[in-house]
Amino acid sequence: MADLDVIKYPFITEKATLSMEKNNTLQFLVGRQARKEQIKAAVEDMYNVKVLKVTTMITSKGDKKALVTLAPENSAEEIASRLGIF
């Protein structure tokens, strides 16, 4: 699976922003068939960061959401600013 097939786009809400600041976590909507290992590899390749943990969930709309926790040496806010979120 290509990186762009795994990760659709960043998921930005007020809660996601608070999580980004407190837990150094980014949230993405991902392909329904994407596995945690694929999500981790895609984020590491696309954004040149070290991922500590990936948690996934299915939203009430049927989409798959991934919460990606970054290593302390990488800033989620910096990645968000590169993506144009801030």
HUSUL-V251049 format. One line per field, one symbol per residue. psi: psi as a letter, one per 30 degrees, with the letter a starting at -180 (. if undefined). burial: b if it has 9 or more other ideal C-beta (glycine too) atoms within 8 Angstrom, else e. A space follows every 50 residues. Layout:
BEGIN
psi=???
burial=???
END
This chain:
BEGIN
psi=kleffejelkjjleeeeeeeeeghkkkkklkffkleeeeeeeeeeeghlk kekkkllklffglkkkjjkllffkkeeeeeeefge.
burial=eebeebbeebbeeeebbebbeeebbbbbbbbeebeeebbbbbbbeeeebe beebebeeeeeeebbbbbbbeeebebbebbbeeeee
END
